[in-house]
Amino acid sequence: MELRQLEAFVAVAEERNFTRAAGRLHVAQSGLSATIRSLETDVGASLFVRSTRRVEHTAAGAALLPEARHTLASARAAADAVVAVEGLTRGTLTLGVMQSGWLFDLAGLLARYRALYPGVKLKLEHASTAELGRLLHDRALDMTFATDLNGASSDVVSIPLLRSPLVVCTADGVFRRRRTIALADVAETAQVSFPPGWGVTTLVERVLRSAGIEPRADLEVNDTDTLLDLVAAGLGTAIIPRALAQLRPALQQLAITDGSWDWTVVAQVLAPAPVNPAARALWAMLSPGPSDASVASDRRGSSHRTPARGTSRTNAN
């Protein structure tokens, strides 16, 4: 079994499509198929079920996937050890990012990082908070930027980047210009929400269940603009972070009377610290210094901490 075989296997498993996996690896599709067949011969089992539209892994493939990711991560760690000795003149930094990176100026952060370490290759992967957490624990990612759903945890370390309270967002006048609302009243309206697995969705589900309300989604969308459009058209209400509701000032924002809940976005790595030297350098840029240890307030009371040595400005998954 060779590393290139495992790389090919992981690419197909994640892309669920041979054409996309071949493009990701910059190889011919015929060569990729041959590599997978060779791997299946080596392990003595079929790893994928192929159809005209989609590729799904078999039970054997599902068992191999986490081990393949760990093996590739170990190989990267070996290469990183050499990079650490030579200095950050080369290397790869793999980041998992939720859709709302602009809220904490991810692009600005990475631009500053690139200016300091131009030889490091940056790789970004967009996914839901749930998927990013799984990939981080599989060591397929060096660091994630996602919703904090775990709080204090022994297996990960987090740096807060943004904190914004949940509010109820409706079309103007739906609740007769009230300023507050109980969750029971929200439950009586049509609900607009993000998909399952997104950080905001998981947080809202926890909030509703704490009030004895079973979550539901009458309209489900995977981007913030469309969600706000649906709310503005009077098609439903949405419980979302105030940082997102503020994108449409004309919409009504109501504080929740049942309690106060914050949506928190964090940078996260496996404990105790990043193994990859390239990731350690970015982690150091995010870590608060002596004069940057607090979380600052935003325009309406939600809060965020500006990454160290950088600036920040105010899609959620």
Secondary structure, 3 states (H helix, E strand, C coil): CCHHHHHHHHHHHHHCCHHHHHHHHCCCHHHHHHHHHHHHHHHCCCCEEECCCCEEECHHHHHHHHHHHHHHHHHHHHHHHHHHHHCCCCCEEEEEECCCHHHHCHHHHHHHHHHHCCCCEEEEEECCHHHHHHHHHCCCCCEEEEECCCCCCCCEEEEEEEEEEEEEEECCCCCCCCCEECHHHHHCCCEEECCCCCHHHHHHHHHHHHCCCCCCCCEECCCHHHHHHHHHCCCCEEEEEHHHHCCCCCCEEEEECCCCCEEEEEEEEECCCCCCHHHHHHHHHHCCCCCCCCCEECCCCCEECCCCCCCCCCCCC
